[in-house]
Amino acid sequence: MKWEDLLPLRFEAICKDPTLKAEVDKVAERASTNPFFQRVAELFPQGYEAITSPIAGAIGRVHDVVIEAAQPELIGRNLVQVIRTEEALVRFPKAKKAKAFEASELASIWFTGEKIETQDVKADLEIRAGADWTRRFLEDATWNVLERESAELGRAVALLETERIVKLFTTIPSTDLAGGGEISAAQSGTLTYADIVKARRAVKAERFKPDCLLISANKEGDLWLDDKFIHNFYYGTQQDKQRGVLGTFLNLEVIVDNSGATPDNKAFILDRSVAAVMLIRRDIMVQSFDDEKTDSHGVVASERIGLGVLRSKAVARITGC
């Protein structure tokens, strides 16, 4: 799946999607009496892009600000399978491979076809961030203030999403990892070429195909001091700072996490095709917030997702680096 397909939709694309249009209409109905969106509509009475309705245009303008601010922090989506779904629960089959036996002529036939286990992942995690003000403040607020606050909501939601995804890998019991345990760094406090090779070999020994190295920003500095890493590293066309992708190394896409979610003393080798999954039941969207009792009015950005580890043996975890 292309990176663009993993990201939340811009408002114009949402309006064109018949499965999402009904939700947009509900949001617009509630926003029509909300002082925050009323103020944005007042500041931009011409609407937004192809949207001529002032209220719908206000929602679209704020939504796109939130999405643009969230995108640089959504690198967690590059670490797992991402599946959009309308179901609250998705069942994943996990096949156990068939086994062959030697047999003499006229011997019994052993039927040992592929056996199936299943794992359920629920889309029951809602991540929310909101900002509220008094009606009096909003009546005089400028777009610069409202835009900055809206952008912060997108960044906050995306950061927490990435933290929860990385937590999938940090909380796998050691005995369930590739190789049956964590891989201790050869040099305490430093990530080296040898550590990565050992972790990659552990995943391959489990018959998976490692394709990603996840490290913190501090561990990136360690690798640039390692001659073996430098000589085997390739920027190529895969460098994409927005996705956190530094380049490739030993056929691994090197992803540098600047969010702080990845511990400085850990690094991970993953087969992203099977290691873990993220369900998106509802991607990042905005809606109005009102509390008349406290005279609080504002905007909320939220998403509903599900996360689960599918194949823990497709993950190698380096520790003490």
MARPA-612058 format. One line per 8 residues: for each residue x, y, z of C-alpha. Coordinates in steps of 0.001 Angstrom, whole numbers, plus 524288, in hexadecimal, padded with zeros to 5 digits. Each point is the difference from the previous one (the first is absolute). Example, Ala and Ser with C-alpha at 12.3 -4.5 7.8 and 13.67 -1.06 7.14 Angstrom:
REM MARPA-612058
8300C/7EE6C/81E78 | 8055A/80D70/7FD6C
***
This chain:
REM MARPA-612058
80000/80000/80000 | 8051D/80D6D/7FC6D | 80313/8098E/80AF0 | 7F5AE/80965/7FAE5 | 7F5AC/7F56C/80194 | 8037A/7FE62/80E59 | 7FD66/80E35/80362 | 7F321/80629/80442
7F7E2/8057E/7F4E1 | 7FF29/80E82/7FD64 | 7F285/805DD/80181 | 7FCEE/800F0/7F187 | 802B7/7F16A/7FE62 | 7F75A/7FCDC/80BB7 | 7F4B9/8079D/7FA0D | 80135/7F80F/7F37B
7FFA8/7F308/8074A | 7F1C8/7FB78/80108 | 8031A/7F7B6/80BFE | 804FE/80C05/8075A | 7F6E6/80A9C/7FADD | 7F551/7FCDA/809FF | 809A0/801D9/80B2D | 80460/80D0A/7FA52
7F1DA/80497/7FF75 | 7FE38/7FCBA/80E71 | 80C68/80749/80395 | 7FB93/80BD4/7F814 | 7F2AA/80021/80690 | 805FF/80073/80D8F | 80A7D/809BB/7FBDC | 7F5F7/809AF/7FAED
7FD30/80471/80DFE | 80DE9/7FEED/80502 | 806DD/80D1F/80280 | 80D42/7FAA4/7FB9E | 7FB76/7FBEC/7F280 | 7F71C/80BD6/7FF17 | 80BE3/808B3/801FD | 807E8/7F8CA/7F592
7F46D/80142/7F6A4 | 7FF41/80E6F/8031F | 80E71/801C0/7FCF9 | 7FEA7/7F87A/7F313 | 7F21B/80255/7FAFC | 803E3/7FB8A/7F24F | 80157/7F1EA/804A2 | 80BCF/7F769/7FDAB
8055A/7FB07/7F319 | 7F449/7FA6D/7F881 | 7F719/800C1/80BEB | 7F73D/80C01/7FF89 | 7F89F/7FDE1/80CB6 | 8065A/8085F/80AAE | 7FE19/7F5E5/80ADB | 80424/7F457/7F7AB
80B66/8082C/7FB3E | 803CE/80308/80E0D | 7FFD8/7F187/8036B | 80818/7FCD4/7F3FA | 809F8/80A97/802CF | 801F5/7FB98/80E18 | 80005/7F18F/7FC3B | 80AD5/801ED/7F605
8082B/807C9/809AF | 7FEBF/7F4C1/809B7 | 8038F/7F5C6/7F5C3 | 80BE0/8076B/7FAF8 | 8052D/801A1/80DDE | 7FDBB/7F195/802FA | 806D9/7FA56/7F415 | 80E48/8019C/80461
7FCF6/7F8D0/80CB6 | 7F8CA/7F478/7F9F3 | 80C34/7F7F5/7FD62 | 7FA4C/7F4EE/80803 | 7F769/7FCC7/7F456 | 80C60/7FC89/7F8B1 | 8032F/7F55D/809FA | 7F3CF/7F780/7FF20
7F5A1/7FB26/7F6B6 | 7F58E/80A84/7FEE9 | 7F23C/7FB6B/7FD0C | 7F432/808CE/7FEB5 | 7F3A5/7F960/804A4 | 7F1D3/80283/80350 | 7FFED/7F4B2/809B2 | 80239/80140/80E94
80777/7F319/8001F | 8085C/7F964/7F5AF | 80453/7F1CB/800CF | 80D54/7FCD0/7FA6D | 803A0/7F219/7FC1D | 80DB2/7FB90/8038D | 80408/7F3F2/7F870 | 8088A/7F52F/80559
80768/7FA30/7F49E | 7FDC1/7F205/7FBA6 | 80A27/7F5BB/80366 | 804D4/7F509/7F72F | 80393/7F241/80443 | 807CF/7F513/7F9D8 | 7F875/7F377/7FDC5 | 80270/7F2D6/7F9BF
7F781/7F9E0/7F56D | 7F224/7FC89/80488 | 8020F/8076A/80C9B | 7F537/80840/805D3 | 7FE48/80D8D/7FA3B | 801D0/80B1D/80991 | 7F711/80B6F/7FD72 | 8071E/80BC6/8054B
7FA51/80B83/7F8CC | 80164/80E05/8044C | 7FA23/80250/80D83 | 7F99D/80CF7/80334 | 80027/807EC/80C84 | 7F89E/80CC3/80126 | 8020D/80CB4/80741 | 7F5E3/80A8F/80235
80382/80E68/7FFCC | 7F5FA/809CD/804DA | 7FF00/80DEF/7FB1B | 7FCED/804E8/80DA3 | 80A81/80A3F/8024C | 7FB93/80E11/7FE7B | 80A5B/80A9A/80041 | 7FB19/80DD7/80242
80587/80D99/801E3 | 7F829/80C70/8019B | 80110/80E89/80249 | 7F575/808D5/80584 | 7FDD5/80E74/802B1 | 7F54B/808EA/804DD | 7F634/805A1/7F66F | 8053B/80D96/802F3
80DDE/7FC1A/7FC26 | 7FB95/7F997/7F367 | 7F832/80BE0/7FBC4 | 80CC1/80797/7FE72 | 809A7/7F505/7FD01 | 808C3/8010B/7F40D | 8027E/7F4EC/7F674 | 80E60/7FF59/803C7
7FC48/7FC26/80DD9 | 7F587/7F647/7FC0D | 808B0/7F9EA/7F59C | 80B53/7FE12/80977 | 7F753/7F9A7/80A3B | 7F989/7F731/7F5DB | 80D33/7FB85/7FAE0 | 80438/7FC45/80DB1
7F44E/7F6D4/80108 | 80432/7F8A3/7F3D9 | 80DE6/7FEC1/804EA | 7FB6D/7FB15/80D4F | 7F728/7F571/7FA61 | 80A7D/7FB54/7F690 | 80A78/7FF7D/80A9B | 7F797/7F7B1/808E7
7FCBA/7F6F6/7F4A0 | 80E83/7FDF3/7FD3A | 802BE/7FDB4/80E6C | 7F59C/7F564/80091 | 80554/7F955/7F3CA | 80DFF/7FFDD/80518 | 7FAD3/7FAF1/80CFC | 7FB62/7F3C8/7F8D0
80E3E/7FC69/7FDBB | 80578/80469/80D1E | 7F632/7F7CC/807AE | 8019A/7F2FC/7F8E0 | 804BA/7F624/80A38 | 80E5D/7FCF0/7FDD1 | 7FD89/7F173/7FE13 | 7F68F/802EB/7F4E0
809E0/807D9/7F810 | 80803/7FAE4/7F49C | 80ACA/7F75B/80568 | 7F8B2/7FDF4/80CCB | 80513/80C1C/806E6 | 8051B/80DD0/7FF0D | 80D19/80243/7F972 | 809B8/806C2/808EA
80836/80AB2/7F9E7 | 80E43/7FC8B/7FDE7 | 803F6/80D28/805AB | 7F7BD/804DC/80B41 | 7F964/80CDC/7FC86 | 803B1/7FF5B/7F191 | 7F8E6/7FA46/7F431 | 8096B/7F975/7F69A
80022/7F95A/7F2CA | 8021A/7F2E0/806B3 | 7F3A4/801A6/8083B | 7F7BA/80276/7F3F2 | 805B3/7F476/7F8A2 | 7FD54/7F709/80B90 | 7F1EC/804C4/80167 | 7FD88/7FEDD/7F16E
80524/7F21A/8002B | 7F6D1/7FCA0/80B44 | 7F403/80446/7F836 | 80493/7F8C0/7F3E2 | 8021B/7F3B9/8082D | 7F185/80066/80356 | 7FD23/7FF65/7F14F | 7FB98/80E1D/7FF19
80529/80AAF/7F72D | 80544/80BA3/807AA | 7FDF3/80CB6/7F8B1 | 800F2/80AC7/80A34 | 8094A/8054F/80A57 | 7F95D/808F5/809EB | 808C8/808BC/80842 | 7FF02/80C68/807FC
80639/80CA8/7FB8B | 80B0D/7FE35/809C4 | 80356/7F267/7FAEF | 80136/8058A/7F24A | 80BC6/80772/8051C | 8064C/7F349/8048B | 7FEFC/7FA01/7F27D | 80677/80B81/7F93F
80BFC/7FD31/80854 | 80083/7F1D0/7FB79 | 80832/7FE15/7F3A3 | 7F942/7F346/7FC6D | 7F2C1/806A9/8004E | 804CE/80B7A/7F7D6 | 805C7/7F71E/7F596 | 7F391/7F7EB/7FED3
7F630/80B18/800E9 | 7F8F1/80542/7F40D | 7F796/80C2C/7FF79 | 7FA72/7FCE6/7F296 | 7F279/80433/7FBEE | 7F98E/7FAA8/80C4C | 80441/80B1F/808C5 | 7F3C4/806B9/804C5
80140/8085D/80C12 | 7F14B/801A0/8010C | 7FEC1/7F153/8024A | 80C1D/7FFB9/8088C | 80717/7F7E0/7F5B5 | 80E8F/8029C/7FFCC | 803A9/7F63A/7F559 | 8033C/7F18C/7FEC0
809E7/7F743/806A2 | 8014D/7F13C/7FE32 | 7F2FA/800AA/7F8AF | 7F9D7/80634/80BFA | 7F8A2/80CC5/7FF2C | 80601/8083F/80ACA | 7F564/8078A/80730 | 80429/80A69/809B8
7F5BD/8034D/80A32 | 800F3/80E30/80435 | 7F392/7FF7B/80827 | 80695/7FA83/80C19 | 7F771/7F3D0/7FFC0 | 80B68/7F6D6/7FD05 | 808A2/7FE1B/80C25 | 80E21/8044E/7FE65
804E9/7F30A/8054D | 7F852/7F796/7F65B | 7FFC3/7FD62/7F161 | 7F717/7F730/7F822 | 800EE/7F79C/7F3D6 | 7F29C/7FD21/7FA21 | 7F94E/7F886/7F54B | 7F554/80A25/7FE65
7F77C/7F779/7F770 | 7FC8E/7F6FE/80B53 | 80502/805A3/80CD8 | 7F487/808A2/803DC | 7F3AF/8065E/7FAE5 | 7F8EF/80CE8/80185 | 7F17D/8009B/7FD2A | 7FA50/80D37/7FC88
7F196/80048/8033F | 7FF53/80ECE/7FF53 | 80BB8/80807/7FB9A | 80371/80D4E/80588 | 7F481/8094E/7FEE3 | 7FBA3/80C72/806CF | 7F33B/80348/8068F | 7FA81/80AB6/8087D
7FFF4/8004C/80ECF | 7F64F/807A7/80860 | 7FD7F/800CF/80E8C | 7F61E/80AC1/80296 | 800D4/7FE7B/80EBD | 80E46/80415/80044 | 7FF4C/80881/7F3D0 | 80A35/7F761/7F964
80001/7FE8B/7F13D | 80A28/7FAA3/7F6DC | 80494/7F4E3/7F75B | 803A7/7F1C5/8020B | 8089B/7F788/7F747 | 7FE59/7F169/801A4 | 801F5/7F2B1/7F9E0 | 7FBA9/7F220/80304
809DB/7F548/7FD9A | 803CC/7F246/803EC | 80DAF/7FA96/80245 | 80544/7F24C/80189 | 80C3B/7F7B9/7FE92 | 7FDDF/7F4E2/7F667 | 80D56/7F971/7FF00 | 808EC/8031B/80B6C
80AB8/7F767/7FA4D | 800DD/809BB/7F4B4 | 80590/809D6/809B5 | 80DE2/80071/80558 | 802C8/80973/80B17 | 80D9A/80513/802F0 | 801C1/804AB/80DFE | 80A87/80721/80791
80458/8079A/7F405
***
